[in-house]
Amino acid sequence: QGPRLLGPCLRVAPAMAPKPQMCFVCRVAPVKYRFPCCRERYCSAACYRVHSAQGCASRPAAGPPPKRPREEAKPEEEEDLISEVRLCALRGHQRVREALRSEAFCDVLRALDVVRDRRAALEQLVEKDAYFAGFVDHMMEAIEYVAPQ
């Protein structure tokens, strides 16, 4: 059996392939989907119905809060986006992947996602959090970013 594909550009040899994550509800079948309420992984419509019927522990009684629109100063410009090749390089970068496996680091990213001024929050994290600054450095390394002079 040859290497298997994990996403559009990352190949992993069978011996290195990660162990499949099991369903949050039945804990038997490999996961395929993610609950929108708590982001836990599940395998089937049957498990989705069980979770929905029991009520999600992470969802408040009044239901999920309404999403607020992102407040962007201007629409994203083409130069603000990275190419598909660089995105693949980012996905495959070992240190970026290690950081994203950390639950504490993912909590930081989730908290960052809900702040009103993301740019200011990002700048503050880069200045005050050495781990986050290192993560940004690894991301820039992965996409081979060269600062304009």
N, C-alpha and C positions, 0 to 999 in steps of 0.2 A: 504494500500500500504506500503510495507516494505522499508528498506533502499535501495538507489540506488547506483550503482558503479560509482565512478569517477576515472578512471584509474584502474590499475591492483590490487590495494590493499587499496584504500581509499573509505570507505563507508560513506555516508552522509544521515542522516535521512531526510525524505521528508520536514519537517518543516525547516530544516537548509539548504536545497539545494539552491545553488545560483540561482538568477534569470537569465534566459538564455540571452546571449548577442544577440542583433539584428544586422542584416546585415548592413554593412557600405553603401551599394548602395541603397537598397530599404527600409531599416529601418523597415521592416515588419516581415520577417522570421528569425528564429533562425539561427545562424552561423554554418557552417560546415567546412569551408576552410579558408585559409589565402593567401592574395596576396603576391607573392614573391617580388614585387617592393616596397611596403610600409608597409607590414605586417598587414594591416587592414584585418578585417574578413568579409567574404561574404557567401552567402547561396547557390548559384546555378550557373550553366553555363551561364544562361541568365544575371545574375548580373556581372559575370566575363567579358562577352562580352561588356556590357555597360561600365564598368570601363576601359577596354582596348581601346575601341573606343574613349572615352573622353580623354584618356591620363592621366597618374598618375601624380599628382602634386609633389610627392616626387622624381620622377625619372628625372634625368637630360636629356636634349634634345638628347645628344649623346648616351643615353642608360646607363644601369647600368655598374659600373666599373667592370672590370674583377676580379674574385676572385683570390687572391694570395694563394699559398699553405702554409699551416702552417709550420713554421720552428721549428721543434722539434729537440732537441739535439740527441735523440734516440727514437725509437718507444716505445709506452707505454708498460710497462711490466705488467704482470698479477697483481702484488702487488699494482700497481698504480690505479687499478680499484676497485670500491666498489661493494659489492654483491647486488643482486636483493633485498634482505631483507632490507639492509641498504638504498638502493635507495627508497624503499617504505616508510621507516621511514622518510626520508628526505622530500618526497612529502607530507607527512601528518603532518609535524611539523608546528604548528600554527604560530610561529614567523617567520619562513622562508617564509611561504605563505604570511604573512602580508607584509614583506619586498618586495616580488615580485609583490605585488599589487601597489606599489608606482611607479608612472611614472618616477619620478626623479631618483629613484634607478635603474630602468630598463634602463634609459639613461646612467647611469654610467656603467652598464654591457655591453650595446651596444658599448660604447666608448672603453671599455676594450677589446672587441672582435676584434677590428680592429688595435690595436697597434702591432708593430713589435715584441717586447719582452714582452710577456704576463706575464712571471714569474716576471720580474722586476717591471712591472706595478702593479701586484697583491701585491707584497711585499711593494711597496710604498703606495698603498691604505690601507693596513692593518696597516702600521705605522702612516699614517697621517690622516686617516678618521675614526673617532670613530664609526660612524654608520656602515661602512663597516666591521670594526673589530668585532663589535657586531654580524653582520650577519654571519661572519665566525665562531664565537663562537657558535651561534645557530645551524649552519650546523654541526659542530663537535659534539655538544650535541645530535643532532638528530641521527647521525650514531654511537653514543656511542664510539667515537674515544678516544683511550688511547695512549698518546705519549710514544714512546719507551724510556726506561731508560738506 
